Amino acid sequence: MTTVTARTFESVWPLLEPVLTTVRKPARYVGGEGNITVKDLADVDTSWLLIYPDAYEVGQPNQGVQILYEVLNERPRTAAERGYAPWPDMEAVMRREEIPFFSLENHLPMRAFDVVAFSLAAEVGYTNLLNCLDLGRVPLLAADRTDEDPLVMIGGHAAFNPEPLAPFVDVVCAGDGEEFVLEIDAVIASWRQAGWRRPEVLAHIAGVEGAYVPAFYEPEYASDGRLRGTFPRRAHLPYRVPKRTVSDLDRWPYPKKAIVPLTETVHERYSVEIFRGCTRGCRFCQAGMITRPVRERSKETIKEMVAEGVANSGFEEVGLLSLSSADHSEIQGLCGDLADAYEGTATSLSLPSTRVDAFNVTLADELTRNGRRTGLTFAPEAGTERMRKVINKMVSEADMLRTAETAFANGWRHLKLYFMIGLPTETDEDVLGIAELGLKVVEVGRQYGRKNKVTVSVGGFVPKPHTPFQWCAQDLPGELERKLGLIKRRVSGDRNLNLRYHDPLPGVVEGLLARGDRRVAAAVLRAFELGARMDGWDECFDYATWMRACAETGVDVAWYCQRERDEDESLPWDHLDSGLEAGWLWKDYQDAVTRAAELEDCRWTPCYDCGVCPGLDVQHQTRHLPIYASPG
Amino acid sequence: MRARVRYAKTGKLRFVSAIDLGRLWERALRKADLPIAYSEGFSPHPKVSFTDALPLGLASTGEYAELTFAAPVDLDAAIAALNAAFPEGLAVLAAAEAGDGAPRLARLLQAVCWDLFYPLGQAAALGSAVRSANAADVLVVGRERKGETVEVDLKPALHGMAAWEETVRVMVRHVEPPPRPSEVHLALNSFALHLPGPALALRVAQGQPAPDGLLEALSGEFVPLAPSMSLPRPKERATT
């Protein structure tokens, strides 16, 4: 007996087409890109709508969505389509013309799909997520959804603290998505076959490794407002949901066929992830903490992926992605081989690595044999050696200046340096150190060319969950402004130094959403109702809207952002297990703030027991040889 | 080796801007692995040049481009490879080699043929509006220019106009700026009040004006102003 609900939905294209010339950049909404998969939903058992909740030009190049899109579509009886947040002009047209949120492949309304899955790279997409659901006519609150509604799922780095979105989502994916989505897909197929009710479906999903169902967990608060913990409310559920980890990247060579957009996007290139995870141990870096251990893709697989990916896309740039690409154990041979393969062609290679050392420059030189040497980017992150030790960015000033010297000597004309302000234990001397270091690099540059330029880019630090700095206080925007002023005054008048900085206000909302608990969800909903959209865009972000939403929902922003937490305070993301031992994180935090102690990279030095490898029963997958410190 | 191509931009590709279209061409040329020549300089670009841009949202079977190859290519094979590399909605229809003394491509495009497809049920109103427009001495419409509306007379640029069923075929001479289908509609609307806008406008072909039609630029084929039989309506609106 099958009780598959016959759900038929019409394409919204006939409604959409007549209004497309009235909106900006209509090519964002038409689909039809190269290398997409278009299936008839009548011919499949399960259907997914994968959404990146930001504008098309930002979301389309996202690797996570493209990987899962291919992994799911390789199943003959599964269809995955894509959607992106409409720009406000398009939203207005959709609301006026009653056009629901739609997919790009078949222009089907959101409600046609079994699963609506959002990829959350950052917190700024939260109001867009609500807007997409609202336009899709899916109830915003998970508790209001019925058997006829799609399952709403989130994943990605920001989903490692899902609590500010907990009331709106049915399922959270912690960790790598490749195997996870296939197992969820199998549950969905059974759901349709067996005719389960929604609570049964969720119960089955909660049994999938890496799945967190917020409705099955409940936070408890102490009388002072602090969290006592988030506890399972059903039998057989783990107190801590372990993250999902894919162990052999050579078995998951995706994306094989990158989607080629019809209109301009932020990254138009064939990108291949050369490894996942990072153990540099930078204490501010959430990505480096939650994606451990290091899993390298082999040089052979990478070369095959690049050769096919370039041929089947027509892209003229190849990006070798990872959190620190120069750290791949075979990077030199890989860059050499790729440079040989594409020498004399119009194909260019890029290595988005920000490592501060001469080796990085050597690699960049190799990738630009044909001569286009414009800008190189480095991330010293902090201005003084003391501050860099606190954040565990092991770069000395001598390293930085030597690296700059090598770069300018080899014909690079423009260096970009990334820094943060608002770091724990930071003094004005540390802040001014950013300006001083920038000016010293400019001096080096001048020796090689009067017009050589240095861009110093400064951002405000936002503490993130699952990092050693998850307990610390975030600087107030006024304090960040004052510190920026110190830098501005010191570097003003130097024509070769270009200072770039961000408005500190969006960082307040980012910090609130990053470390918020389930009570913050009310503020997210209220901000959406008050019109907050596209919070990552300067022209759309409205601080006053967010502050009003927080005030109306009783969310004390300072309590979440500027309060230093104790070791024994329960944190809203404690029940999501990134593999890191809380005790290790705390010790690393204390090492940082009390004695600025550095920590080596455990890929080539002995293990320091962060907890990930034994917990996940995986090891680093790398061909780096361990370097054992000589005795004495 | 220089080659000129006539190509179609239809379906979803109608919503791709001229700048984005250039990128799609570059990618398809790379994907098709054709020996396109590159410009000199700091950031080399494939040598492809386009004639005047098609307004966003309109379809065309009469777009033209000129390609410069670094080595001789077999044009039939090149068209097949390009068409395999293009996204759906973009297709080369014909190609011809351009010799050294060949006139500039733009000089071959002196007249444009447009078809305006109106909603069903408008045949009588359209027939009468076209008759009136053809009999009128002037066809004055408002044209937006730098935020201001100026009055222009379409008549001097008009090579001919005919209606059959719900389709209006209009041929205009290539003056700068060329009259747009939307302006032709405005002119017709002044003779038949409340005429709904055309569901689709198609740039059929471009070439040299000839009596009662035009000669297509690459093939010299005659495109008549008033076909003896009705043409099939394109299915743009039905596609998803």
Interface residues (C-beta under 8 A of the other chain):
Chain A: S11 W13 P14 E17 L20 T21 K25 P26 A27 Y29 V30 G31 G32 E33 G34 N106 H107 V260 L262 T263 E264 E268 A311 N312 S313 G314 F315 E316 A346 R372
Chain B: G11 K12 L13 F15 V16 S17 I19 D20 R23 L24 E26 R27 A28 L29 R30 K31 Y38 F42 S43 P44 P46 L56 G57 A85 P87 E88 G89 R237 T239 T240
